[in-house]
Amino acid sequence: MAHEHEHEHEFILEIPEFEHLSYEVEEGIALVTLRRPEALNALSQDLLRELAEVAEVIHQDPEVRVVIFTGEGKAFAAGADLKEIAALKDPFMAREYALLGQQVFAEIAALPLPTIAAINGYALGGGLELALACDLRVASREAKLGLPEVGLGLIPGFGGTQRLPRLIGRGRALDLIFTGRHVSAEEALSLGLVNRVGEDALEEAKKLAQKIMKNAPIALALAKESVVRGEGLDLAEALEIEADLFGYASATEDMKEGVRAFLEKRAANFKGE
Ligand SMILES: C/C=C/C(=O)SCCNC(=O)CCNC(=O)[C@H](O)C(C)(C)COP(=O)(O)OP(=O)(O)OC[C@H]1O[C@@H](n2cnc3c(N)ncnc32)[C@H](O)[C@@H]1OP(=O)(O)O
């Protein structure tokens, strides 16, 4: 009976049926896998909408501590769906299309927990822009990254002209944007475009997630918030935000536990409180 009673108060998360991606949570790691391998996981509007839905699910899922995005087959994602781009009738429709991708990726970028793109193959155009909306990028050795849009008479439209220069600097970003060339995983590492390269992107991303998950969850969220909110501000304003968020972090139970554990020379047992 006691068990049934507990059950009444259990939070039931409704997970929608996804057609073009899968979502699973294992030991605190949410894995979002793009599943249109026949089109190299090209980002159709339906897939973009499902990414927005999955971001909403992640927001509400208390089990999730770190999110990994990856792709089924030989690509992470080979860009926006070129069949849909070919069907755009006028500049207004094309603008709406860019805004859809931007909004979805903004929702992913705003998730209040660490996100990792496990780049298992091609990450081109919109596919690279999805990876850029994540906090960290891990690539397999055979991955190829690039923004080939100018070769199609287009420009990157899902955040690439803004997030790439912020990440790797204007000169390096314009090299990639002007040439549209495919960059190897090794070069991407030296450019700072990816954080790590390994045999298997997903395994490497999971290892990274486990390292991150040793730390206090609220501190991770506040550290991300400080970096993200500070980006568009001048240094003095951004430092004020940092000090405020440092204040919040100091008020958590986990902060007391972290400091106590250090003084007692043991591993901390964080509860996310
Ligand atoms: C705002 C954002 C804008 C953008 O993102 S614009 C798009 C930017 N992306 C690109 O330009 C990349 C396009 N794709 C390619 O260049 C090539 O693919 C690759 C180099 C990645 C791989 O080449 P290979 O190994 O020869 O494969 P394959 O036969 O070209 O592709 C397998 C199937 O996947 C479809 N596909 C690939 N990329 C896209 C895409 N971006 N949109 C729609 N379909 C795509 C193909 O057409 C084909 O399909 P089928 O087997 O039916 O011929």
Ligand as a Chemical Component Dictionary entry (heavy atoms), coordinates in Angstrom:
data_LIG
# 
_chem_comp.id                   LIG 
_chem_comp.type                 NON-POLYMER 
_chem_comp.pdbx_formal_charge   0 
_chem_comp.three_letter_code    LIG 
# 
loop_
_chem_comp_atom.comp_id 
_chem_comp_atom.atom_id 
_chem_comp_atom.alt_atom_id 
_chem_comp_atom.type_symbol 
_chem_comp_atom.charge 
_chem_comp_atom.model_Cartn_x 
_chem_comp_atom.model_Cartn_y 
_chem_comp_atom.model_Cartn_z 
_chem_comp_atom.pdbx_ordinal 
LIG C1  C1  C 0 20.778 27.080 -43.062 1  
LIG C2  C2  C 0 21.487 25.837 -43.384 2  
LIG C3  C3  C 0 21.803 25.558 -44.727 3  
LIG C4  C4  C 0 22.434 24.287 -45.064 4  
LIG O1  O1  O 0 22.737 23.470 -44.218 5  
LIG S1  S1  S 0 22.665 24.002 -46.712 6  
LIG C5  C5  C 0 23.226 22.327 -46.806 7  
LIG C6  C6  C 0 24.692 22.221 -46.484 8  
LIG N1  N1  N 0 25.133 20.871 -46.658 9  
LIG C7  C7  C 0 25.688 20.415 -47.800 10 
LIG O2  O2  O 0 25.818 21.141 -48.771 11 
LIG C8  C8  C 0 26.125 18.967 -47.827 12 
LIG C9  C9  C 0 25.360 18.180 -48.864 13 
LIG N2  N2  N 0 25.806 16.814 -48.938 14 
LIG C10 C10 C 0 26.991 16.440 -49.520 15 
LIG O3  O3  O 0 27.775 17.245 -49.980 16 
LIG C11 C11 C 0 27.274 14.965 -49.608 17 
LIG O4  O4  O 0 26.079 14.262 -49.358 18 
LIG C12 C12 C 0 28.355 14.476 -48.618 19 
LIG C13 C13 C 0 29.715 15.050 -49.024 20 
LIG C14 C14 C 0 28.016 14.880 -47.189 21 
LIG C15 C15 C 0 28.396 12.916 -48.670 22 
LIG O5  O5  O 0 28.570 12.462 -49.979 23 
LIG P1  P1  P 0 28.301 10.918 -50.354 24 
LIG O6  O6  O 0 29.003 10.054 -49.383 25 
LIG O7  O7  O 0 28.625 10.781 -51.816 26 
LIG O8  O8  O 0 26.742 10.688 -50.107 27 
LIG P2  P2  P 0 25.516 11.200 -51.010 28 
LIG O9  O9  O 0 25.183 10.169 -52.021 29 
LIG O10 O10 O 0 25.766 12.574 -51.499 30 
LIG O11 O11 O 0 24.340 11.286 -49.891 31 
LIG C16 C16 C 0 23.585 10.156 -49.496 32 
LIG C17 C17 C 0 22.098 10.546 -49.583 33 
LIG O12 O12 O 0 21.891 11.642 -48.670 34 
LIG C18 C18 C 0 21.304 12.720 -49.361 35 
LIG N3  N3  N 0 21.755 13.988 -48.753 36 
LIG C19 C19 C 0 23.005 14.312 -48.362 37 
LIG N4  N4  N 0 23.034 15.561 -47.855 38 
LIG C20 C20 C 0 21.766 16.027 -47.949 39 
LIG C21 C21 C 0 21.150 17.260 -47.597 40 
LIG N5  N5  N 0 21.838 18.261 -47.018 41 
LIG N6  N6  N 0 19.837 17.402 -47.842 42 
LIG C22 C22 C 0 19.128 16.411 -48.392 43 
LIG N7  N7  N 0 19.648 15.216 -48.738 44 
LIG C23 C23 C 0 20.951 15.037 -48.518 45 
LIG C24 C24 C 0 21.805 12.580 -50.773 46 
LIG O13 O13 O 0 20.957 13.274 -51.664 47 
LIG C25 C25 C 0 21.749 11.085 -50.980 48 
LIG O14 O14 O 0 20.408 10.724 -51.210 49 
LIG P3  P3  P 0 20.054 9.697  -52.421 50 
LIG O15 O15 O 0 20.679 8.416  -52.009 51 
LIG O16 O16 O 0 18.553 9.659  -52.421 52 
LIG O17 O17 O 0 20.634 10.267 -53.662 53 
# 
loop_
_chem_comp_bond.comp_id 
_chem_comp_bond.atom_id_1 
_chem_comp_bond.atom_id_2 
_chem_comp_bond.value_order 
_chem_comp_bond.pdbx_ordinal 
LIG C1  C2  SING 1  
LIG C2  C3  DOUB 2  
LIG C3  C4  SING 3  
LIG C4  O1  DOUB 4  
LIG C4  S1  SING 5  
LIG S1  C5  SING 6  
LIG C5  C6  SING 7  
LIG C6  N1  SING 8  
LIG N1  C7  SING 9  
LIG C7  O2  DOUB 10 
LIG C7  C8  SING 11 
LIG C8  C9  SING 12 
LIG C9  N2  SING 13 
LIG N2  C10 SING 14 
LIG C10 O3  DOUB 15 
LIG C10 C11 SING 16 
LIG C11 O4  SING 17 
LIG C11 C12 SING 18 
LIG C12 C13 SING 19 
LIG C12 C14 SING 20 
LIG C12 C15 SING 21 
LIG C15 O5  SING 22 
LIG O5  P1  SING 23 
LIG P1  O6  DOUB 24 
LIG P1  O7  SING 25 
LIG P1  O8  SING 26 
LIG O8  P2  SING 27 
LIG P2  O9  DOUB 28 
LIG P2  O10 SING 29 
LIG P2  O11 SING 30 
LIG O11 C16 SING 31 
LIG C16 C17 SING 32 
LIG C17 O12 SING 33 
LIG C17 C25 SING 34 
LIG O12 C18 SING 35 
LIG C18 N3  SING 36 
LIG C18 C24 SING 37 
LIG N3  C19 SING 38 
LIG N3  C23 SING 39 
LIG C19 N4  DOUB 40 
LIG N4  C20 SING 41 
LIG C20 C21 SING 42 
LIG C20 C23 DOUB 43 
LIG C21 N5  SING 44 
LIG C21 N6  DOUB 45 
LIG N6  C22 SING 46 
LIG C22 N7  DOUB 47 
LIG N7  C23 SING 48 
LIG C24 O13 SING 49 
LIG C24 C25 SING 50 
LIG C25 O14 SING 51 
LIG O14 P3  SING 52 
LIG P3  O15 DOUB 53 
LIG P3  O16 SING 54 
LIG P3  O17 SING 55 
# 
